[in-house]
């Protein structure tokens, strides 16, 4: 990963058309490098460039097709772009038939969490309670845990309402840092 980050840094100025060709690669590492470049471009772009990158990303979600690809890009692009904007696209992603788009939706909220906003995370986690994919359970539990690091009462309110119906993996990830006795009490419910 450090080597890929260096490569991405050296090629940050590539036009999106060239990055797109890299994103279409059958090789995971090349797609990962493309996304690292896109994240760098987004971070340094002006509002117009950020909008272009956000739309480019959403048009190419079928190539953001592994948990690590989503996790290194969703919050930095989708979350950052939607932070001060209307969020309906996030909810459409959360309802998608495509696993990776659902993961993009919940992981994108990490950007909001880092800035003290928990509402979208809680709404999307609620939407994903009945999701069948373990990779979604892990991501939602991870985001719930991140919420708890910043505001434990918000996470615990969610857990009091939903811990009995949420997938075990989601629950385990959410309570991972709780003291042992509190963890056990949630797991025994």
Secondary structure, DSSP 4 states (H G I P E B T S, - for coil): -HHHHHHHHHTTTS-HHHHHHHHT-SSHHHHHHHHHHHHHHHHH--HHHHHHHHHHHHHTGGG--SHHHHHTTHIIIIIHHHTTS--HHHHHHHT-SSHHHHHHHHHHHHHHHHTT--HHHHHHHHHTTT---HHHHHHHHHHHHHHHHH-HHHHHHHHHHHTTTS-HHHHHHHTTTS-HHHHHHHHH-
